[in-house]
C-alpha cells in the first residue's frame, strides 16, 4: 500500500526524486512506501542501495 504523505522518520527511507529511477525500481519489483507529490520514499535496504549504485556507474 502506498501512503500519500512524508514519513515521520525519513532516515529509514531512501528518497528518490528522479522519476526515471523511481520507475526502474518499481519495474524491478521494488515498491515505494510513501509518496508526497514530488518524492517517493523506499524503505532503506541493501537491495535498493546496490541497485542505485549500479545505476550510477
SVG drawing of the C-alpha trace seen along z (x, -y; Angstrom):
<svg xmlns="http://www.w3.org/2000/svg" viewBox="-2 -18 32 26">
<polyline fill="none" stroke="black" stroke-width="0.4" points="0.0,0.0 1.3,-3.5 0.9,-6.2 0.4,-9.7 2.5,-11.9 6.0,-12.3 7.2,-9.6 7.8,-10.8 11.2,-9.1 12.9,-9.9 16.2,-8.3 14.6,-4.9 13.9,-5.6 15.7,-6.3 14.2,-9.4 14.0,-9.2 13.4,-12.4 14.4,-11.1 11.2,-9.8 13.2,-7.5 15.0,-5.9 11.7,-5.5 10.1,-3.9 13.1,-1.5 12.9,-0.5 9.2,0.3 9.7,2.2 12.2,4.4 9.7,5.1 10.8,2.6 7.8,0.6 7.8,-2.7 6.1,-3.0 5.4,-6.8 4.8,-9.5 4.5,-13.2 3.9,-14.7 7.5,-15.2 9.4,-12.4 9.0,-8.7 10.3,-7.0 11.6,-3.5 12.3,-1.5 16.1,-1.6 17.7,1.8 20.8,3.2 19.0,4.3 17.9,0.8 21.2,-0.8 23.0,1.7 20.5,1.1 21.1,-2.6 24.9,-2.3 24.8,-0.1 22.7,-2.7 25.2,-5.4 28.0,-3.6"/>
</svg>
